[in-house]
C-alpha cells in the first residue's frame, strides 16, 4: 500500500512539473514575440511627416516594423490552447492592438508618399501606438 502511494505521488509530481513547463513555454514565446515588436517600434519614431522625400525611407522602415508586429496569428496559436491563461489572452490583445496601430501608421506614411496629408489619420495612429505600447508592456509584465 505504501509503495502504491509513493508511485502515485511520483506520477502526480511528474504531471505537475510537465504542465508547469508546458505553460511556461507559451509564455516565453509570447514574451519574445511582443519584445520583438516593441523593439521594432522603438526604432520607428511616430512623428508627423511633411515631405515625400522623408516619407519614402520612413515607409520602408514602417513596413519592416509592421512585419515585426504582424504577430496576432502566432499569438493566437499560443493563446487558444490555454483559454484560462489570462496572461496569454492579454498578450493576444496587445499583439492585435500593436498590429492595428502600426498598420495605421504605415497607411499614414504611404498616404504622405502619395501626396496626401491626413492629420486625423496621423493623430489616430499616434494615439493607437501609444495605447498599444502601454498594453504590451503590461502584458509583458504578466507573462513573467
C-alpha positions in Angstrom: 0.0 0.0 0.0 2.8 2.4 0.9 4.6 1.5 -2.4 1.4 2.3 -4.4 1.1 5.7 -2.6 4.7 6.5 -3.5 4.2 5.7 -7.1 1.0 7.8 -7.3 2.8 10.7 -5.6 5.7 10.5 -8.0 3.4 10.3 -11.0 1.4 13.3 -9.7 4.6 15.3 -9.3 5.7 14.5 -12.8 2.4 15.6 -14.2 2.6 18.9 -12.3 6.1 19.6 -13.4 5.2 18.7 -17.0 2.1 21.0 -17.0 4.1 23.8 -15.4 6.8 23.7 -18.1 4.1 23.4 -20.8 2.6 26.6 -19.5 5.9 28.3 -19.4 6.8 27.6 -23.0 3.9 29.6 -24.5 4.7 32.5 -22.1 8.3 32.6 -23.2 7.3 32.5 -26.9 4.6 35.2 -26.4 7.1 37.3 -24.5 9.7 37.0 -27.3 7.1 38.0 -29.9 5.9 41.1 -28.0 9.5 42.1 -27.3 10.5 41.9 -30.9 7.6 44.1 -31.9 8.3 46.6 -29.2 12.0 46.7 -30.2 11.0 47.4 -33.8 8.7 50.2 -32.6 11.5 51.8 -30.7 13.4 52.3 -33.9 10.4 53.9 -35.7 9.6 57.4 -34.4 5.9 58.1 -34.7 6.1 61.7 -36.0 4.3 63.8 -38.5 5.9 63.8 -41.9 5.7 66.8 -44.2 7.7 65.9 -47.3 7.6 63.0 -49.8 11.4 62.7 -49.7 11.3 61.9 -46.0 8.3 59.7 -46.3 9.7 57.1 -48.7 12.5 55.8 -46.4 10.2 56.1 -43.5 7.6 54.0 -45.4 10.2 51.2 -45.9 11.1 51.3 -42.2 7.5 51.3 -41.2 6.8 48.2 -43.3 9.7 46.4 -41.6 8.3 47.3 -38.2 4.8 46.2 -39.5 6.4 42.8 -40.4 7.8 42.5 -36.9 4.4 43.3 -35.4 2.5 41.0 -37.6 2.2 38.5 -34.8 -1.5 38.1 -34.0 -1.8 34.8 -35.7 1.2 33.4 -34.0 0.0 34.7 -30.7 -3.4 33.2 -31.3 -1.9 29.8 -31.8 -0.2 30.2 -28.4 -3.3 31.5 -26.6 -6.1 29.3 -28.0 -5.0 26.1 -26.3 -4.9 27.9 -23.0 -8.2 29.8 -22.8 -8.0 30.3 -19.0 -4.5 31.7 -19.0 -5.2 35.4 -18.6 -1.5 36.5 -19.4 -1.7 34.8 -22.8 -5.1 36.3 -23.5 -3.7 39.8 -22.6 -0.7 39.2 -24.8 -3.0 38.3 -27.7 -5.0 41.5 -27.2 -1.7 43.5 -27.0 -0.5 41.9 -30.3 -3.7 42.8 -32.0 -3.5 46.4 -30.8 0.1 46.7 -31.9 -0.6 45.3 -35.3 -3.6 47.7 -35.9 -1.6 50.7 -34.5 1.5 50.1 -36.7 -0.7 49.4 -39.7 -2.5 52.7 -39.3 0.9 54.5 -39.2 2.0 52.7 -42.3 -1.1 53.8 -44.1 -0.5 57.4 -43.0 3.1 57.3 -44.2 2.1 55.7 -47.5 -0.5 58.4 -47.9 2.2 61.1 -47.5 4.3 59.4 -50.1 1.3 59.8 -52.5 1.0 63.5 -51.5 -1.9 63.2 -49.0 -1.6 64.8 -45.6 -4.2 63.2 -43.4 -3.8 64.8 -40.0 -6.7 62.9 -38.4 -5.2 59.6 -39.5 -1.8 60.6 -38.0 -3.4 61.6 -34.7 -5.3 58.3 -34.6 -2.2 56.3 -35.4 -0.2 58.1 -32.8 -2.8 57.6 -30.1 -3.2 53.9 -31.0 0.6 53.3 -30.9 0.8 54.9 -27.5 -2.0 52.9 -26.1 -0.8 49.6 -27.7 2.7 50.1 -26.3 1.3 50.6 -22.8 -0.9 47.5 -23.2 2.1 45.4 -24.5 4.2 46.5 -21.5 1.5 45.3 -19.1 1.2 42.0 -21.0 5.0 41.5 -20.8 4.9 42.0 -17.0 2.1 39.4 -16.7 4.0 36.9 -18.8 6.9 36.7 -16.4 
